[in-house]
Amino acid sequence: KETKLIHLERCISRVDLLKLLLQMAWEIRALDTKKYTVLGEQLQEVGRMLGGGRKGLESKNSSQ
């Protein structure tokens, strides 16, 4: 369970980096607003899933 938590943290960090890079691409107009919105929503959903997984693992670890 501890290694899963480590991998989840790494994935969350990478999704955060992707969000930052996506925003930068949009700001320099390498991406149009529609694509930015679609990709941003998808990254938000992935982030929510990863966060929920982390929260679940943390609660399991703390209850043991």
N, C-alpha and C positions, 0 to 999 in steps of 0.2 A: 504493500500500500504506500509505503514511503517513496519508492521509486516512481510510482504512478503520479504522486503529488509533484515530484521533481519534474517529470515530463510535462505535466499540465502547466506548471509555472513557466517552463521554457516555451510552450506553445502560446501561452497568453502573452508573453513578452514579444514573440514574433508577430502575433496578430496586432499588437499595439504598434509595432514597427511598420507593419503593412498599412495600418490606418494613417500613420504619419506620412509615409511615402505617397499614399493615395492623395492625401490633402495637398502635399507639395506639388504633385503632378497636376492637380486641378488648379492650383494657384498660378502655376506657370503656363496654364492653358494647354497642357499636353493632353488633357482629358476634358471632354465636354461635360456639362452639368448633368445630363441624363445618365451617362456612364458612371460618373462620380457618385450619383445618388444610388444607383443600383448596386454598385460594388460596395459602397459604404453600408448599405442596409444588410448586405450579405455578411460583411465582416462584423457588424454589430451582432447578428444572430449567432455567428460562430463564437464571438466573445461571450455572449450570454450562456451558450452551452458549456463552454470551457469553465466559466465562472461557477456555474451550477455544479459541474463535476468536482471542481476544487472544493466548493463548500461542502458537498456531500462527503468527500474523503476526509476533510478536516474534522467534520462532526463525528465520523466513525473513529478517527484516530483519537479524538479527545475523550470519547466515551469508553475507550478500552483501558 
